[in-house]
Amino acid sequence: MPGIDARGRLGDEPFDHRVTKDGRVLISFEGRQVTVVAGARGTRLAAALADAAGDPHAVQLLLAKATGNFKHGNER
């Protein structure tokens, strides 16, 4: 999808996720957990991730949107 990932970072698939039994979605960026999405939002995200399972770019885009703007340049 041109225009959405202008810098091409999602092509490297930096995001990973795990859905827990209670419906929470644990999102990791380059191996480090960055956020947990729970409740109704987590349930909707888990369903959307299941629907997009065949398209890695769509999964990466969903995870990037769920994390929001978490990188500010001072992470170690």
Buried (B, 14 or more C-beta within 10 A) or exposed (E): EEEEBEEEEBEEEBBBBEBEEEBBBBBBBEEEEBBEBBEEEBBBBBEBBEEBEEEEBBBBBBBBEBBEEEEEEEEE
